[in-house]
């Protein structure tokens, strides 16, 4: 997936930053990565529960349109895939550092 595609996915999700930081710029946030990641996982959980509620509303006929349910499930799926990719890259970096010999 390209950087512009990730930027567009991140900007469409609630709780995610609109743009990705540049590689040369030092981050001005003081939050540790663990807190940012746990907040992102919480956002994924919220999106998944919204999708579940939309699908349940669609199935019971309580006024949820098909397109609203599909959009909610796609947002939840993209948020999950983004969080999973970040987790996999973090694990890969950790394993790379642990494999280094000093």
N, C-alpha and C positions, 0 to 999 in steps of 0.2 A: 504494500500500500504506500502511495506517495505521501510526502509531507503535506501537500495541499489537501489531499483527501482526509488526512487525519485532522487537519485544522478545520475543515468543513464539518466533520463529524463532531469534533469537540465543541465547536461554536453552536451547533444545533442542540446540544444536550444541556439541560439545566445544571448549573453547578460546576461546569467545566470552563476553563478560560477560553476566550475568543481566539487568541493567537498563541502560537508556540514561541518560546523564547529563542533568541538567536544563539548560536553556538559560542560566539565570542563575548556575549554579554554576561556579566556576573548577576546571578539572581539576587533580587533585593528582598525576598521573603525570608523570614526567620523561622518558618515552620519546618520541622524535620520531615523527611520523606515519608516516614511511617505514618505521621498524622495526615499528611496529604493523601496517602494511599488509602488509609482507613476511611477518610471522608469520601473519597471516590467510591469505595466499596459500599458505603452507606447510600450514596446517590444511586448506584446500580440497584441496590435493594429496593429503594423507593420507586424507581422506574419499573422494576419487575412487579411490584405490588400494584402499581397503577395499571400495568398491562393486564395483570390477572383480573383486576376489578373490571376493566373494559371488556375483556372476553366474557367474564361472568355476566355482565350487563347485556352483552350482545346475545348470549345464549338464553337468558331469561326474558329478553324483550323489554327491558326497562329503559328504553330510549337511547341506547348507545348505537351509533351508526357503525356500519362495517368499516368505513375508512378510518374512523377514530380508533377502533380496536386494532386495525392493522398498523397504523402509525405508532400507537403505544407499544405494540409488540416489537416493531422494528427499532424504535428508540432503545428499548430494553436490551435487545439483541446486540445492537452496535455498542452500547455502553459496556456490556459484558465482554464483548470481544476486545474493546480498547483496554479495559482493566486487565484482562487475561494477557494481552500482549505486553503491557507494562510489567506485569508480574514475571512473565517469562524472560524479558530482557534483564530485569533486576536479578533474577536467579542466575542467568547466564553470566552477568557481570560478577556476582558473588563467587560463582564457581571458578571463574577465570582468576580472580584475586586469590582465592584459596589455593589454586594450583601453582601460583608463583613461588619460586624458591629464592630465598634471600641469602 
